[in-house]
Amino acid sequence: MRVFLKSILVLAVLGAGGYYGWSWVVAYWTARNRPVYRLAPVVRGDITLVVNATGTVQPVLRVQVGAVVSGPIVKLYVDHNAQVRKGDLLAKIDPRIYAAAVARDEATCATARAEVERAKALLQQAKNDEARAMNLRAKRADYVSDTEMDRLKFSRLSLEAQLALAEAQVAQAEGNLQNSKANLSFTEIRSPVDGVVIDRKIDEGQSLAAQFQTPELFVVAPEMDKRMHVFASVDEADIGAIREAQKQKRPVLFTVDAYPDDLFEGQIHQIRMNPSSVQNVVTYTVVVEAPNPEMKLLPGMTAKLSFQIAEHKGVLKIPNAALRFYPKPEQVRPEDRGVLEGNAPPASDEEATEDVEAQRSAAERAAARRDRNRRYVWVVEGDFLKAVPVVVGLKDSKFTELVSGPLVEKQELVTGIMPRTP
């Protein structure tokens, strides 16, 4: 009897231990396998929508200085990076041939002017002879015959023509002289503008041949110490926003690798209408003008630009990770599981978006774009997640503006699941 009672007692103890132990095991296992969510709060602050692009720094103007005449370079007066003023002498071509041409044409001019004086003298003599003959004939008609009068008259006309020809030859000789003097002046290569010599393409002693094509000797960039241009390639999808930013005169911020700690600011100067297409990607050139008083911006530098499209201050902001989070159906409370239907996270957002866009009609694409700002975020409610519908606005790299929705500042949103520790 005692053995039986002991057995019953032992079994009762084991049963009670198993019952309570199993409950503990189940509770432990449930707690151990419950997901631990990564949370981030809703915050208040400013948010700015930007369009990023890459561009190249260039001078506002590049003046190419060439040579009109040919010949060897006998002297260089400037080098790279030289500051020059308008009219400064940059280089000199051997002037001997052109100086000789000027001397030749000056002699030709002198000869032509002397011929004019000789023609004038002969013409005056012919006019005097004709006048005396007419006076004699006025006294008596048979003193001078008709033949003699004709000879005197046409001799005068011939000398008048010779004078006109001599005067034309003077004009021609003076034109040749001006041409030779201009060629002689072209042997001195002078700067047409104030600026900086950013390129020198000749050396002393080099011979130039300008008969068929004007050789380029220097490149002078004016106003580099005042302003520079940044030529950025912007995707066609962003050009509408860029034009609005230009109308509102919003700033453009950019950096260059040479001064990574410096932030430069400029304004949209021009949106060029000539498109570029590379592998079916259409871009437009946007010119940004930026001040350069410290001469930090140099031609050819690569700039990373951020066009400030819009800015909202003091708004509620949702972490972007909260908008990207997609829970599993078993993690969501039953009444919100319908939200997940057809909204499973794609393996590749870009590829999935391209596939979906390719299959949609134009009407479907327009409707999807109208509703693109209606999203869901998730909050923890007991053992499950609750879906919270929101309407979003501007977006930057970390946050998205909350336009409407039942969220408050500092409310925790689910952004991911913490990895389990072994």
QUIMOJO-V362902 format. One record per pair of residues at least 12 apart in sequence whose C-alpha atoms are under 10 Angstrom apart, sorted by the first residue. I is the first residue (numbers start at 1). GAP is how many residues later the second one is. D is the distance in whole Angstrom. If there is no record, write none. Layout:
i=(I:I)
gap=(GAP:GAP)
d=(D:D)
//
This chain:
i=(32:32:33:34:34:34:34:35:35:35:35:35:35:35:35:36:36:36:36:36:36:37:37:37:37:37:37:37:37:37:37:38:38:38:38:38:38:38:38:38:39:39:39:39:39:39:39:39:39:39:39:39:39:39:40:40:40:40:40:40:40:40:40:40:40:40:41:41:41:41:41:41:41:41:41:41:41:41:42:42:42:42:42:42:42:42:42:42:42:42:42:42:43:43:43:43:43:43:43:43:43:43:43:43:43:43:44:44:44:44:44:44:44:44:44:44:44:45:45:45:45:45:45:45:45:46:46:46:46:46:46:46:46:46:47:47:47:47:47:47:47:47:47:47:47:47:47:47:47:47:47:48:48:48:48:48:48:48:48:48:48:48:48:48:48:49:49:49:49:49:49:49:49:49:49:49:49:49:49:49:50:50:50:50:50:50:50:50:50:50:50:50:50:50:50:50:51:51:51:51:51:51:51:51:51:51:51:51:51:52:52:52:52:52:52:52:52:52:52:52:52:52:53:53:53:53:53:53:53:53:53:53:53:53:54:54:54:54:54:54:54:54:54:54:54:54:55:55:55:55:55:55:55:55:55:55:55:55:55:55:55:55:55:55:56:56:56:56:56:56:56:56:56:56:56:56:56:56:57:57:57:57:57:57:57:57:57:57:57:57:57:57:57:57:57:58:58:58:58:58:58:58:58:58:58:58:58:58:58:58:59:59:59:59:59:59:59:59:59:59:59:59:59:59:59:59:60:60:60:60:60:60:60:60:60:60:60:60:60:61:61:61:61:61:61:61:61:61:62:62:62:62:62:62:62:62:62:63:63:63:63:63:63:63:63:63:63:63:64:64:64:64:64:64:64:64:64:64:65:65:65:65:65:65:65:65:65:65:65:65:65:65:66:66:66:66:66:66:66:66:66:66:66:67:67:67:67:67:67:67:67:67:67:67:67:67:67:67:67:68:68:68:68:68:68:68:68:68:68:68:68:68:69:69:69:69:69:69:69:69:69:69:69:69:69:69:69:69:70:70:70:70:70:70:70:70:70:70:70:70:70:71:71:71:71:71:71:71:71:71:71:71:71:71:71:72:72:72:72:72:72:72:72:72:72:72:72:73:73:73:73:73:73:73:73:73:73:73:73:73:73:74:74:74:74:74:74:74:74:74:74:74:75:75:75:75:75:75:75:75:75:75:76:76:76:76:76:76:76:76:76:76:77:77:77:77:77:77:78:78:78:78:78:79:79:79:79:79:79:79:79:79:80:80:80:80:80:80:80:80:80:81:81:81:81:81:81:81:81:82:82:82:82:82:82:83:83:83:83:83:83:83:83:84:84:84:84:84:84:84:84:84:84:84:85:85:85:85:85:85:85:85:86:86:86:86:86:86:86:87:87:87:87:87:87:88:88:88:88:88:88:88:89:89:89:89:89:90:90:90:90:90:90:90:91:91:91:91:91:91:91:91:91:91:92:92:92:92:92:92:92:93:93:93:93:93:93:93:93:93:93:93:94:94:94:94:94:95:95:95:95:95:95:96:96:97:97:97:98:98:98:98:98:98:98:98:98:99:99:99:99:99:99:100:100:101:101:101:101:101:101:101:102:102:102:102:102:102:102:102:102:103:103:103:104:104:104:105:105:105:105:105:105:105:105:105:106:106:106:106:106:106:106:107:107:108:108:108:108:108:108:108:109:109:109:109:109:109:109:109:109:110:110:110:111:111:111:111:112:112:112:112:112:112:112:112:112:112:113:113:113:113:113:113:113:114:114:115:115:115:115:115:115:115:116:116:116:116:116:116:116:116:116:117:117:117:118:118:118:119:119:119:119:119:119:119:119:119:120:120:120:120:120:120:121:121:122:122:122:122:122:122:123:123:123:123:123:123:123:123:123:124:124:124:125:125:126:126:126:126:126:126:126:126:126:127:127:127:127:127:127:127:128:128:129:129:129:129:129:130:130:130:130:130:130:130:130:130:131:131:133:133:133:133:134:134:137:189:189:191:191:191:192:192:193:193:193:193:194:194:194:194:194:195:195:195:195:195:195:195:196:196:196:196:196:196:196:197:197:197:197:197:198:198:198:198:198:198:198:199:199:199:199:199:199:200:200:200:200:200:201:201:201:201:201:202:202:202:202:203:221:223:223:223:224:224:224:224:224:224:224:224:224:225:225:225:225:225:225:225:225:226:226:226:226:226:226:227:227:227:227:227:227:227:227:228:228:228:228:228:228:228:228:228:228:228:228:229:229:229:229:229:229:229:229:229:229:229:229:229:230:230:230:230:230:230:230:230:230:230:230:230:230:230:230:230:230:230:230:231:231:231:231:231:231:231:231:231:231:232:232:232:232:232:232:232:232:232:232:232:233:233:233:233:233:233:233:233:234:234:234:234:234:234:234:234:235:235:235:235:235:235:235:236:236:236:236:236:236:236:237:237:238:238:238:239:239:239:239:239:241:241:241:241:242:242:242:242:242:242:243:243:243:243:243:244:244:245:245:245:245:245:245:246:246:246:246:246:246:246:246:247:248:248:249:249:249:249:249:250:250:250:250:250:250:250:250:251:251:251:251:251:251:251:251:251:251:252:252:252:252:252:252:252:252:252:252:252:252:252:253:253:253:253:253:253:253:253:253:253:253:254:254:254:254:254:254:254:254:255:255:255:255:255:255:255:256:256:256:256:256:256:256:256:257:257:257:257:258:258:258:258:258:258:259:259:262:264:264:264:264:264:264:264:265:265:265:265:265:265:266:266:266:266:266:266:266:266:267:267:267:267:267:267:268:268:268:268:268:268:269:269:269:269:269:270:270:270:270:270:271:271:271:271:271:272:272:272:272:273:273:288:288:309:310:310:311:311:312:312:312:313:314:315:315:315:315:315:316:316:316:316:316:316:316:316:316:316:317:317:317:317:317:317:317:317:317:317:317:317:317:318:318:318:318:318:318:318:318:318:318:318:318:318:318:319:319:319:319:319:319:319:319:319:319:319:319:320:320:320:320:320:320:320:320:321:321:321:321:321:321:321:321:322:322:322:322:322:322:322:322:322:322:322:323:323:323:323:323:323:323:323:323:323:323:324:324:324:324:324:324:324:325:325:325:325:325:325:325:325:325:326:326:326:326:326:326:326:326:326:326:326:327:327:327:327:327:327:327:327:327:327:328:328:328:328:329:329:329:329:330:330:331:331:331:331:331:332:332:332:332:332:332:332:332:332:333:333:333:333:333:333:333:333:334:334:334:335:335:336:336:336:336:336:337:337:337:339:339:339:340:340:371:372:372:372:373:373:373:373:373:373:373:374:374:374:374:374:374:374:374:375:375:375:375:375:375:375:376:376:376:376:376:376:377:377:377:377:377:377:378:378:378:378:379:379:379:379:379:380:380:380:385:386:388:388:388:388:389:389:389:389:390:390:390:390:390:390:391:391:391:392:392)
gap=(388:389:387:297:349:350:386:296:348:349:381:382:383:384:385:378:380:381:382:383:384:342:343:348:376:377:378:379:380:381:382:284:374:375:376:377:378:379:380:381:280:282:283:339:340:341:372:373:374:375:376:377:378:379:278:279:280:281:282:370:371:372:373:374:375:376:276:277:278:281:367:368:369:370:371:372:373:374:274:275:276:277:280:357:360:365:366:367:368:369:370:371:271:272:273:274:275:276:356:358:359:365:366:367:368:369:269:270:271:272:273:274:357:358:364:365:366:267:268:269:270:271:272:354:356:265:266:267:268:269:270:271:353:355:263:264:265:266:267:268:269:270:346:347:348:349:350:351:352:353:354:259:260:261:262:263:264:265:346:347:348:349:351:352:353:192:257:258:259:260:261:262:263:344:345:346:347:348:351:352:191:192:195:202:203:255:256:257:258:259:260:261:344:345:346:347:183:184:187:188:190:191:201:254:255:256:257:258:345:180:181:182:183:186:200:201:202:252:253:254:255:256:178:179:180:181:182:201:233:250:251:252:253:254:176:177:178:179:180:200:201:248:249:250:251:252:174:175:176:177:178:179:199:201:230:231:232:233:245:246:247:248:249:250:173:174:175:176:177:200:231:242:243:244:245:246:247:248:171:172:173:174:175:199:230:231:232:233:240:241:242:243:244:245:246:163:166:169:170:171:172:173:229:231:239:240:241:242:243:244:139:161:162:163:164:165:166:168:169:170:171:230:238:239:240:241:161:162:163:164:166:167:168:169:170:227:229:230:239:134:158:159:160:161:162:163:167:168:133:134:135:136:156:157:158:159:160:128:129:130:132:134:135:155:156:157:158:159:127:128:135:151:152:153:154:155:156:157:25:124:125:126:127:128:135:149:150:151:152:153:154:155:120:123:124:144:147:148:149:150:151:152:153:24:26:119:120:121:122:123:141:142:143:146:147:148:149:150:151:114:115:118:119:121:140:141:142:143:145:146:147:148:24:26:29:113:114:115:116:117:118:119:139:140:141:142:145:146:23:24:25:113:116:117:137:138:139:140:141:144:145:21:22:23:24:25:26:27:116:134:135:136:137:138:139:20:21:22:23:115:131:132:133:134:135:136:137:18:19:20:21:22:114:115:129:130:131:132:133:134:135:17:18:19:20:21:113:129:130:131:132:133:15:16:17:18:19:113:128:129:130:131:13:14:15:16:17:113:126:127:128:129:12:13:14:15:112:127:12:13:119:122:140:117:118:119:120:121:122:123:124:139:116:117:118:119:120:121:138:139:140:114:115:116:117:118:119:139:140:113:114:115:116:117:138:111:112:113:114:115:137:138:139:106:107:108:109:110:111:112:113:136:137:138:105:106:107:108:109:110:111:137:104:105:106:107:108:109:136:102:103:104:105:106:107:100:101:102:103:104:105:106:99:100:101:102:103:98:99:100:101:107:127:128:96:97:98:99:100:111:112:113:126:127:93:94:95:96:97:98:112:91:92:93:94:95:96:111:112:113:114:115:90:93:94:111:113:88:89:90:91:92:93:88:91:83:86:87:81:82:83:84:85:86:87:88:89:81:82:84:85:86:88:80:84:75:76:78:79:80:82:83:74:75:76:77:78:79:80:81:82:74:77:78:72:73:76:68:69:70:71:72:73:74:75:76:67:68:70:71:72:74:75:66:70:61:62:64:65:66:68:69:60:61:62:63:64:65:66:67:68:60:63:64:55:58:59:62:53:54:55:56:57:58:59:60:61:62:53:54:56:57:58:60:61:52:56:47:48:50:51:52:54:55:46:47:48:49:50:51:52:53:54:46:49:50:44:45:48:40:41:42:43:44:45:46:47:48:39:40:42:43:44:46:38:42:33:34:37:38:40:41:32:33:34:35:36:37:38:39:40:32:35:36:31:34:26:27:28:29:30:31:32:33:34:25:26:28:29:30:32:33:24:28:20:23:24:26:27:18:19:20:21:22:23:24:25:26:21:22:12:15:16:19:15:18:12:28:29:27:28:29:28:30:27:28:29:30:26:27:28:29:30:24:25:26:27:28:29:30:23:24:25:26:27:28:29:21:22:23:24:25:20:21:22:23:24:100:101:17:18:19:20:21:22:16:17:18:19:20:14:15:16:17:18:13:14:15:16:14:78:68:69:70:67:68:69:70:71:72:73:74:75:66:67:68:69:70:71:72:73:64:65:66:67:68:69:39:62:63:64:65:66:68:70:38:59:60:61:62:63:64:65:67:69:70:71:37:38:39:40:57:58:59:60:61:62:63:68:70:24:36:37:38:39:55:56:57:58:59:60:67:69:70:71:72:73:74:75:39:40:53:54:55:56:57:58:71:72:39:51:52:53:54:55:56:70:71:72:73:42:43:49:50:51:52:53:54:37:41:42:48:49:50:51:52:40:41:46:47:48:49:50:39:40:45:46:47:48:49:45:46:45:46:71:32:44:45:46:47:66:67:68:69:26:29:44:65:66:67:25:27:28:43:66:65:66:22:23:62:63:64:65:21:22:23:24:25:61:62:63:21:61:62:18:19:20:59:60:16:17:18:57:58:59:60:61:14:15:16:17:37:39:55:56:57:58:12:13:14:15:16:36:37:38:53:54:55:56:57:12:13:14:35:37:50:51:52:53:54:55:12:36:48:49:50:51:52:53:42:46:47:48:49:50:51:40:41:42:45:46:47:48:49:44:45:46:47:38:39:40:43:44:45:37:38:34:26:27:28:32:33:39:41:23:24:25:26:40:41:21:22:23:24:25:26:39:41:20:21:22:23:24:40:18:19:20:21:22:39:17:18:19:20:21:15:16:17:18:19:13:14:15:16:17:12:13:14:15:12:13:17:19:85:84:85:83:84:81:82:89:88:87:85:86:87:88:94:83:84:85:86:87:88:91:92:93:94:75:76:77:78:81:82:83:84:85:86:91:92:93:59:72:74:77:80:81:82:83:84:89:91:93:94:95:58:76:77:78:79:80:81:82:83:94:95:96:75:76:77:78:79:80:81:95:56:77:78:79:92:93:94:95:54:55:56:57:77:78:90:91:92:93:94:52:53:54:55:67:69:76:77:90:91:92:21:51:52:53:90:91:92:20:51:52:53:88:89:90:91:92:14:17:18:19:20:50:51:52:88:89:90:13:17:18:51:58:60:87:88:89:90:12:16:17:57:12:15:55:56:54:55:49:52:53:54:55:46:47:48:49:51:52:53:54:55:47:48:49:50:51:52:53:54:50:51:52:51:52:48:49:50:51:52:48:49:50:37:48:50:36:47:20:19:20:21:17:18:19:20:21:29:30:15:16:17:18:19:29:30:31:12:13:14:15:16:17:30:12:13:14:15:16:29:12:13:30:36:37:38:34:35:36:37:32:33:34:35:36:32:33:34:29:28:17:18:19:25:15:16:17:18:12:13:14:15:16:17:12:13:14:12:13)
d=(9:10:9:9:8:10:10:8:9:10:10:7:7:9:8:10:9:6:5:8:8:10:8:10:9:6:7:6:4:6:9:10:9:8:6:6:5:5:6:10:10:10:8:10:9:9:10:6:5:5:6:7:9:10:9:7:10:9:8:8:8:5:5:7:7:9:9:8:8:10:9:7:5:5:4:6:9:10:7:6:5:7:10:9:9:8:7:5:5:5:6:7:10:8:6:5:7:8:9:10:10:9:5:6:8:10:9:6:5:4:6:9:9:10:9:7:8:9:6:4:5:7:7:10:9:7:6:4:5:6:8:8:10:9:8:6:5:6:8:8:9:8:10:7:7:7:10:10:8:8:7:10:7:7:6:4:6:8:7:7:6:10:10:9:9:10:9:8:6:5:5:6:9:10:6:6:6:9:9:10:9:10:10:9:10:9:6:5:5:5:7:9:9:8:7:9:9:10:7:10:8:8:10:8:6:5:7:7:10:10:10:8:10:10:10:10:9:7:6:5:6:9:10:6:7:6:9:9:10:8:6:5:7:8:9:8:6:7:8:9:10:7:6:5:6:9:10:6:5:4:6:9:9:10:9:9:9:9:9:8:6:5:6:7:8:5:5:7:9:10:10:10:8:6:6:5:6:9:7:6:4:6:9:9:10:9:10:10:7:7:5:5:5:6:7:9:9:10:6:5:6:7:10:10:9:7:5:6:8:10:10:10:6:8:8:6:10:8:5:6:8:10:9:8:6:9:8:7:7:7:10:7:5:5:9:10:8:10:10:10:10:8:6:6:8:9:9:9:10:10:10:9:10:6:6:5:7:9:8:8:9:10:10:8:6:5:6:8:10:9:9:10:6:8:6:5:6:9:10:8:8:7:8:10:10:9:9:6:6:5:6:7:10:8:10:9:10:6:5:4:5:7:9:10:9:7:8:9:7:10:8:9:7:9:6:6:7:7:10:10:8:6:8:9:10:9:6:8:9:6:8:10:8:10:9:10:7:9:10:6:7:10:8:7:6:8:8:10:8:9:10:10:9:8:7:5:5:5:7:9:9:10:6:6:8:10:9:10:8:9:8:5:5:7:8:9:6:6:9:10:10:8:6:5:4:6:9:7:6:5:6:10:9:10:8:7:5:5:5:6:8:8:6:6:6:9:10:9:6:6:8:9:9:6:5:7:9:10:9:6:8:10:9:6:4:7:9:9:9:7:6:9:7:5:6:8:10:10:6:7:8:9:10:10:7:9:8:7:10:10:10:9:8:5:6:6:6:10:9:9:10:9:6:5:6:8:9:9:10:8:6:5:8:10:9:8:6:5:7:10:9:10:10:10:7:10:8:6:6:6:7:8:10:9:9:7:8:6:4:7:9:10:8:5:5:4:5:8:10:9:5:5:6:7:8:10:8:5:5:8:9:9:7:6:4:7:10:8:5:5:7:10:9:9:8:6:5:7:10:9:10:9:9:10:10:9:6:5:6:9:9:9:10:8:5:6:8:10:9:10:9:9:9:7:9:10:9:9:6:9:9:6:9:9:10:10:10:9:10:6:8:9:6:5:9:9:8:8:8:9:6:10:10:9:9:9:8:9:6:8:9:9:9:6:8:9:5:6:9:9:8:8:9:9:10:8:9:7:8:9:6:5:9:9:7:9:8:8:9:6:10:10:10:9:9:9:8:10:6:8:9:9:8:6:8:8:5:6:9:9:8:8:9:9:10:9:8:9:10:6:8:9:6:5:9:9:7:9:8:7:8:6:9:9:10:9:9:9:8:10:6:8:9:9:8:6:8:8:5:6:9:9:8:8:9:9:10:8:9:7:8:9:6:5:9:9:7:9:8:8:9:6:10:9:9:10:10:9:7:9:10:9:8:6:8:9:5:6:9:9:8:8:9:9:9:10:7:8:9:7:5:9:10:8:10:8:8:9:6:9:10:10:10:9:10:7:9:10:9:9:7:9:9:5:6:10:9:8:9:10:9:9:7:8:8:10:9:9:10:9:10:8:9:10:8:8:7:10:8:8:6:8:10:10:6:5:4:6:7:9:8:5:5:6:8:7:9:7:6:4:6:9:8:6:6:7:10:10:8:10:8:6:5:7:9:9:6:5:7:9:9:7:5:6:8:10:8:6:8:9:10:10:9:10:9:7:8:10:7:10:9:8:9:8:5:5:7:6:9:9:10:9:6:5:5:9:8:10:7:6:4:5:7:9:9:9:10:8:6:5:6:6:10:9:7:8:8:9:10:10:8:10:6:5:5:6:9:10:9:9:10:9:10:9:10:10:8:6:5:6:8:10:9:9:9:9:7:10:9:10:10:10:6:6:5:7:9:10:9:10:9:8:6:5:6:8:10:8:9:8:10:9:9:6:6:5:6:9:10:10:10:9:5:5:6:7:10:10:8:6:4:7:9:9:10:8:6:5:7:10:9:9:9:10:10:8:9:8:10:9:9:9:6:9:8:8:9:7:9:7:9:9:8:10:9:7:9:10:8:8:7:5:8:8:6:8:8:9:10:10:9:9:9:9:7:7:10:10:10:9:7:8:8:6:7:8:10:7:6:5:7:10:10:9:7:6:9:8:6:5:6:7:8:9:9:7:6:5:6:9:5:6:9:10:10:10:8:6:5:7:8:8:10:10:6:5:4:6:9:10:10:9:6:5:7:9:9:8:10:7:6:5:7:9:8:7:8:9:8:9:10:8:9:10:8:9:10:8:9:9:10:9:10:9:9:9:6:8:9:10:10:6:5:4:7:10:10:10:9:5:5:7:9:9:7:6:5:6:9:9:8:5:5:6:9:8:6:5:7:9:7:6:5:6:9:6:6:6:8:8:9:9:10:10:8:10:8:10:10:8:8:10:10:10:7:7:8:10:9:8:6:5:8:9:9:8:7:10:9:10:9:9:9:6:5:5:6:9:10:9:10:9:10:9:9:9:5:5:6:6:9:10:10:10:8:10:10:10:9:6:5:6:9:10:8:10:8:8:9:8:6:5:6:10:8:10:8:8:10:9:8:5:8:9:6:7:10:9:10:10:6:6:4:8:7:7:6:9:10:10:10:9:9:9:8:8:10:9:9:10:8:9:8:9:8:8:10:7:6:6:9:8:8:7:6:10:9:9:9:9:9:8:8:9:9:8:8:10:9:10:8:9:8:9:10:10:9:10:10:10:8:9:10:8:5:6:9:9:10:9:9:9:5:5:6:8:10:8:9:8:5:6:6:9:9:10:9:9:9:10:8:7:6:9:10:9:9:8:8:10:10:10:9:9:9:10:8:5:5:7:10:10:9:7:6:5:7:9:10:10:10:10:8:6:5:6:7:10:5:5:6:8:10:10:7:7:10:7:7:9:9:6:6:8:9:7:5:6:9:8:8:7:9:10:8:7:8:10:9:6:8:9:7:8:6:4:7:8:5:5:6:7:9)
//
